[in-house]
Amino acid sequence: MERTKFTVNGRDYTTPGVPVVVICIDGSEPDYHLEAIKAGSMPWLANVLAGQGSSWEAHCAMPALTNPNNVSIATGHPPALHGISGNYIFDSTTGEEVLMNDKKFLRAPTVFAAANEAGLDVVVVTAKDKLRRLLGAGLVEDGPSLAGTGEFVAPTRHGICFSAEKADQATVADNGIEGVLELVGKPLPQVYSADLSEFALAAGVQILKDRGADLMYLSLTDYIQHKNAPGTPVANAFYAMIDHYAAALEALGAIVILTADHGMSAKSDASGKANVLFVEDEVRTILGTSDVQPGTDGLRVILPITDPYTVHHGALGSFASVYLPDGVDRDATIEALRALEGVQEAYGREEAAKRFCLPPDRIGDIVVLGEAGTAVGRYAAWHDLSGLDAPLRSHGALGELQIPFIINRVLPRPDQLDEPYGEPAHVHNYDAFWVGTTLVSEHELSSAATA
């Protein structure tokens, strides 16, 4: 396989001549793999960390949620560029609260689309179907123009993009592949299960083995992490499964990168009761309108963690957007929110957008970040917590910023990120395809020149 160069969203990519596979382990704080290694559950990864690869401290994009970070990995940039600011938003153009699963919200093309147009074979397998709709744009259906015009155009050739959730419905016309269940040799998995992630990994291995690929993205689900802490038997078994498939991908000659879309934090007290700050109720108290019925006063709190799969978190995360009624003193409200127990920080729209590289038109007047041990909600009656059968674990803010970034190649460590929050880090998760292609290629060429 020859080296191929392409450019997208201002970043240059040079493929290394072997398959590059990025695995996004949904909700994977670093302690998960560290504890699994201690338990002897990840022998392949233990060898990589012992000198056969590189591991660097990393940050995810903000908010620390699934859709924004998967699209960041896919585009090589944070949400300010691609526009996906949450799983769920208030669409100010329509006045409606909507899921951000539709590709119409994309403002930038993906690495997958650019690589596909450069003649490379690209494979994207997601656990949940909600991501397939976003990541397939420009790969198997119309997507944002690579020329940056903003219009949506059809790809000139098709790659592969499907979800484990709807693998039985995959067709060549819509997904670039058919007969997925037969190819993988597994039944259609349940959505709320570890099997959903395993199916995505198994599909990646089988496709690489039977058909080959130049770039591959395998995105998992955080069902296990929402219910199980690092080091628990269930978590260790899940990471042993990931280790098995990562080893299989390496055996097929792939550069393998393990990262995550976000971390995960416990948000319950010692008795298992969820620590929840209901932001909409708190803002009404601040404004002196506690007796007002929600939905009648112009106050609206959006929880961007909300998606179709809320059983395991009840739509409780740690990031909230607050839309204020007309005439409210925003600065005074921010200061009052900052004084609340459980609030790590609150920012006005402009400061939040600049600090966290967010699209200002897709966040509220105020952004509220919960501390690592606190979940933020709207108001109690809005949340259905009947599906929570384990102490709440969730994500969204700075408590879930730190993520793993591991590659099975020995490489020079990039410079430390210039970010005024979180623990020090050297890469973002959205650097994954650049590291696996360009940084590897540059290092190989430099090493060959000095040999």
C-alpha positions in Angstrom: 0.0 0.0 0.0 1.5 3.3 -1.1 1.4 6.5 1.0 -1.5 8.8 0.1 -1.8 12.5 0.9 -5.0 14.4 1.4 -6.1 17.6 3.2 -9.4 18.3 5.0 -10.4 21.1 7.3 -6.9 22.6 7.1 -5.1 19.5 8.3 -2.7 17.4 6.1 -2.9 13.7 6.3 -0.3 11.2 4.9 -1.2 7.5 5.2 1.6 5.2 6.3 1.0 2.4 3.8 -0.7 0.1 6.3 -4.3 0.1 7.7 -5.0 2.7 10.4 -7.7 1.7 12.9 -9.0 4.1 15.5 -11.1 2.5 18.3 -13.2 4.9 20.3 -14.0 3.3 23.6 -17.1 5.2 24.7 -16.9 6.5 28.3 -13.4 5.2 28.9 -11.6 7.1 31.7 -7.9 5.9 31.9 -8.5 3.9 35.1 -10.6 1.4 33.2 -7.7 0.0 31.2 -5.2 0.5 34.0 -7.3 -1.6 36.4 -7.9 -4.2 33.7 -4.2 -4.5 33.1 -3.6 -5.0 36.8 -6.1 -7.8 36.8 -4.3 -9.4 33.8 -7.2 -8.8 31.5 -5.4 -6.9 28.8 -2.1 -8.6 27.8 -1.9 -7.0 24.4 -2.3 -3.5 25.8 0.1 -4.3 28.7 2.8 -5.1 26.1 2.0 -1.9 24.1 2.4 0.2 27.3 5.5 -1.7 28.3 7.5 -0.3 25.3 5.8 -1.5 22.1 3.8 1.7 21.7 3.1 5.2 23.0 0.6 6.5 25.5 0.0 10.2 26.1 -2.3 12.2 28.4 -5.2 13.4 26.4 -8.3 15.6 26.5 -11.6 15.1 24.8 -13.6 17.9 23.2 -16.2 19.8 25.2 -18.8 19.0 26.1 -17.6 15.5 27.1 -20.4 13.8 25.2 -20.8 11.2 22.5 -21.9 13.1 19.4 -19.6 16.1 19.7 -16.6 14.0 20.3 -17.2 11.3 17.7 -17.7 14.0 15.1 -14.6 15.8 16.4 -12.6 12.6 15.9 -14.2 12.3 12.4 -13.3 15.9 11.4 -10.0 16.4 13.3 -11.4 19.5 15.0 -13.6 20.6 18.0 -17.3 21.5 17.7 -16.6 25.2 16.8 -15.7 23.9 13.4 -18.1 21.1 12.8 -21.1 22.5 14.7 -22.2 19.4 16.6 -22.4 20.9 20.1 -24.3 18.0 21.9 -26.5 15.0 21.4 -29.5 17.4 21.9 -29.9 21.1 21.4 -32.4 24.0 21.3 -32.6 24.9 17.6 -33.0 28.7 17.7 -34.0 28.7 14.0 -37.0 26.6 14.6 -37.7 27.2 18.3 -37.6 23.4 19.0 -35.6 21.1 21.1 -34.1 18.4 18.8 -31.6 15.6 18.6 -28.4 16.3 16.8 -28.4 13.0 14.9 -29.2 14.5 11.5 -26.3 15.2 9.1 -28.0 18.6 8.3 -26.3 20.0 11.5 -22.8 19.3 10.1 -20.8 22.3 9.2 -17.6 20.6 8.0 -16.6 17.5 6.0 -15.0 14.4 7.7 -11.6 12.8 7.4 -13.6 9.8 6.1 -15.1 11.7 3.2 -11.7 13.3 2.2 -9.9 9.9 2.4 -12.6 8.3 0.4 -12.3 10.9 -2.3 -8.6 10.5 -2.3 -9.1 6.9 -3.4 -8.7 5.2 0.0 -10.9 2.4 1.3 -12.7 3.7 4.4 -14.7 1.7 6.9 -16.8 3.2 9.7 -18.7 0.9 12.2 -20.6 2.4 15.0 -22.3 0.7 17.9 -25.3 3.0 17.9 -27.2 4.0 14.8 -27.4 7.7 15.9 -23.7 8.1 15.0 -23.9 6.3 11.7 -26.2 9.1 10.4 -23.5 11.7 11.1 -20.4 9.8 10.2 -21.6 8.4 6.9 -22.1 11.9 5.4 -19.7 12.2 2.5 -18.8 8.6 2.7 -21.9 6.7 1.7 -24.3 9.6 1.1 -24.3 13.3 0.5 -22.1 15.3 2.9 -20.6 18.7 3.4 -18.5 19.8 0.4 -14.7 19.2 0.7 -14.3 22.6 -1.0 -15.8 24.3 2.0 -18.8 25.8 0.2 -21.3 24.6 2.8 -23.4 22.7 0.3 -24.0 19.0 0.5 -22.6 16.9 -2.3 -22.6 13.2 -3.2 -19.4 11.2 -2.9 -17.8 10.1 -6.2 -17.1 6.7 -4.7 -18.5 4.8 -1.7 -16.9 3.5 1.4 -18.6 1.4 4.2 -20.6 2.8 7.1 -23.1 0.9 9.2 -24.1 0.5 12.9 -24.1 -2.7 15.0 -27.6 -1.7 16.2 -29.0 -2.0 12.7 -26.5 -4.3 11.1 -29.3 -6.6 9.8 -30.6 -3.7 7.7 -27.3 -2.8 6.0 -27.4 -2.6 2.2 -24.8 -1.9 -0.5 -26.8 1.1 -1.6 -27.1 2.7 1.8 -24.1 1.4 3.7 -21.6 0.0 1.2 -22.0 -3.5 2.5 -24.7 -6.2 2.9 -24.9 -9.6 4.7 -23.2 -8.2 7.8 -24.7 -10.7 10.2 -23.4 -13.6 8.1 -20.0 -11.9 7.6 -19.5 -11.3 11.3 -21.0 -14.6 12.4 -22.9 -13.1 15.3 -26.6 -12.4 15.9 -28.0 -8.9 16.0 -27.0 -7.5 19.4 -29.3 -5.8 22.0 -28.8 -2.1 22.2 -28.3 -2.1 26.0 -25.5 -4.6 26.1 -21.8 -5.2 25.9 -22.6 -7.3 22.8 -23.3 -4.1 20.8 -19.6 -3.0 21.2 -18.3 -6.4 20.6 -20.2 -6.7 17.3 -18.7 -3.4 16.1 -15.2 -4.7 16.9 -15.8 -8.2 15.4 -17.1 -6.6 12.3 -14.0 -4.4 12.0 -11.7 -7.4 12.3 -13.7 -9.5 9.8 -13.9 -6.6 7.2 -10.1 -5.9 7.5 -9.4 -9.6 7.1 -11.7 -10.3 4.2 -11.9 -7.0 2.3 -9.1 -4.8 3.6 -9.2 -1.1 4.5 -7.0 1.9 4.6 -8.7 3.8 7.3 -11.2 2.3 9.8 -13.1 3.8 12.7 -14.8 1.6 15.3 -17.0 3.5 17.8 -18.3 1.6 20.8 -21.0 2.3 23.4 -20.6 3.2 27.1 -23.4 1.0 28.4 -20.9 -0.9 30.6 -19.1 2.2 31.9 -22.4 3.8 33.0 -23.1 0.9 35.2 -19.7 -0.4 36.3 -16.7 1.3 37.9 -13.1 0.7 36.8 -11.7 -2.6 38.2 -15.0 -4.3 38.7 -15.3 -7.8 37.2 -17.8 -6.7 34.5 -15.6 -3.8 33.5 -12.5 -5.9 33.4 -14.2 -8.5 31.2 -15.4 -5.8 28.8 -11.8 -4.5 28.5 -10.5 -8.0 28.0 -12.8 -8.3 25.0 -11.5 -5.0 23.6 -7.9 -6.2 24.1 -8.7 -9.4 22.2 -9.9 -7.5 19.1 -7.2 -4.9 19.2 -4.7 -7.7 19.2 -6.5 -9.3 16.2 -6.4 -6.0 14.3 -2.6 -5.6 15.0 -2.1 -9.2 13.8 -3.7 -8.1 10.5 -1.0 -5.4 10.1 -2.9 -2.4 11.4 -1.8 0.6 13.3 -4.2 0.6 16.2 -5.2 3.6 18.2 -7.3 3.4 21.4 -8.9 6.5 22.6 -12.3 7.6 24.0 -15.0 10.2 23.4 -15.2 11.1 27.0 -14.5 9.8 30.5 -17.0 8.8 33.2 -17.6 9.8 36.8 -19.6 8.4 39.7 -22.4 10.9 40.5 -23.9 9.2 43.6 -23.3 9.4 47.3 -22.2 6.5 49.5 -25.7 5.1 49.8 -26.1 5.0 46.0 -28.4 8.0 45.8 -27.7 10.3 42.8 -26.2 13.7 43.5 -28.3 15.9 41.2 -28.5 19.7 40.9 -31.7 20.6 39.1 -30.5 23.7 37.2 -33.8 25.0 36.0 -35.2 24.9 39.5 -32.1 26.7 40.8 -32.3 29.4 38.2 -36.0 30.1 39.1 -35.0 30.4 42.7 -32.3 32.9 41.8 -34.8 34.8 39.7 -37.5 34.7 42.4 -39.9 32.8 40.2 -40.0 29.4 41.9 -43.8 29.3 41.7 -43.8 29.6 37.9 -44.8 26.4 36.0 -41.9 25.2 33.8 -42.3 26.0 30.2 -44.4 29.1 30.7 -41.8 31.7 31.6 -39.2 31.7 28.8 -36.6 29.9 30.9 -35.2 26.8 29.3 -32.4 24.4 30.3 -31.0 22.1 27.7 -29.1 19.0 28.7 -27.0 18.0 25.7 -26.4 14.5 27.0 -30.1 13.7 26.1 -30.4 11.1 23.4 -32.6 8.2 22.4 -30.6 5.9 24.8 -31.4 7.4 28.3 -32.1 4.2 30.2 -28.5 4.1 31.7 -28.2 7.8 32.6 -31.7 9.2 32.8 -30.6 12.3 30.7 -28.4 13.3 33.7 -24.9 14.5 32.7 -22.7 17.3 34.0 -23.1 20.0 31.3 -26.2 22.3 30.9 -27.1 25.2 28.6 -29.4 27.8 30.1 -31.6 30.0 27.9 -32.8 33.0 30.0 -36.1 34.9 29.7 -35.8 38.4 28.2 -34.6 41.1 30.6 -32.8 38.9 33.1 -29.4 40.1 34.4 -27.2 37.4 33.0 -24.0 38.3 34.9 -25.8 38.3 38.2 -27.3 34.9 37.4 -23.9 33.5 36.5 -22.4 34.7 39.8 -25.3 33.1 41.7 -24.9 29.8 39.9 -21.2 29.7 40.6 -22.0 29.9 44.3 -24.1 26.8 44.3 -22.7 23.6 45.7 -22.0 21.1 42.9 -21.3 23.7 40.3 -17.7 23.7 39.1 -18.1 26.7 36.8 -20.6 28.8 34.9 -19.8 30.9 31.9 -21.7 33.3 29.5 -22.2 32.2 26.0 -19.2 34.1 24.5 -16.7 33.0 27.1 -17.8 29.4 27.0 -17.6 29.3 23.2 -14.1 30.8 23.2 -12.8 28.7 26.1 -14.1 25.3 24.9 -14.2 25.9 21.1 -18.0 25.7 20.8 -20.3 27.1 18.2 -21.9 30.1 20.1 -25.2 29.9 18.2 -25.8 26.3 19.5 -25.3 26.8 23.2 -27.3 28.8 25.8 -27.0 32.2 27.3 -25.1 30.5 30.2 -23.2 27.2 30.2 -23.2 25.4 33.6 -20.6 22.7 34.4 -21.2 20.3 37.2 -18.4 19.0 39.4 -17.1 15.5 38.8 -19.3 14.0 41.5 -22.5 16.0 40.6 -25.0 15.5 37.9 -27.0 18.4 36.5 -30.7 18.1 35.5 -33.5 20.3 34.4 -36.3 19.9 37.1 -37.1 16.7 38.9 -40.4 15.9 37.1 -38.7 16.1 33.7 -36.4 13.1 34.3 -37.4 9.5 34.2 -35.0 7.6 36.5 -36.9 4.4 36.6 -34.3 2.7 34.3 -31.4 3.4 36.7 -30.7 0.0 38.3 -27.2 1.0 39.5 -25.6 4.0 41.1 -25.5 6.9 38.6 -22.3 7.3 36.5 -22.3 9.9 33.9 -20.3 12.6 32.0 -20.3 15.9 30.2 -17.9 18.3 31.8 -14.4 18.7 33.0 -14.6 15.8 35.4 -14.7 13.6 32.3 -12.2 15.5 30.2 -9.2 13.1 30.7 -9.2 10.2 28.3 -6.7 7.5 27.1 -4.7 7.9 23.9 -2.6 4.9 23.0 -1.1 3.8 19.7 0.9 0.6 19.0 3.8 2.5 17.6 6.7 4.2 19.4 6.5 7.9 18.5 7.8 11.2 19.7 5.4 12.9 22.1 3.7 16.0 20.9 4.0 19.3 22.8 1.7 19.9 25.8 -1.7 21.4 24.9 -2.2 25.0 25.8 -5.5 24.7 27.6 -6.3 26.4 30.9 -8.4 23.5 32.4 -8.0 19.8 33.2 -4.9 17.9 33.9 -2.0 18.5 31.5 -2.4 16.7 28.1 -0.5 16.4 24.9 -3.2 15.4 22.4 -6.9 15.6 21.9 -8.9 12.5 20.8 -9.6 14.3 17.6 -5.9 14.1 16.7 -6.2 10.4 16.4 -6.3 10.0 12.6 -3.6 12.7 12.2 -1.3 10.8 14.6 -2.1 7.4 13.0 -1.3 8.7 9.5 0.8 11.8 9.3 2.8 11.6 12.6 3.6 7.9 12.0 4.6 8.6 8.4 6.8 11.6 9.3 8.5 9.5 12.1 9.1 6.6 9.8 10.6 8.8 7.1 12.8 10.6 9.6 14.0 7.4 11.1 14.8 5.9 7.7 16.7 9.1 6.7 18.9 8.9 9.9 19.4 5.1 9.8 
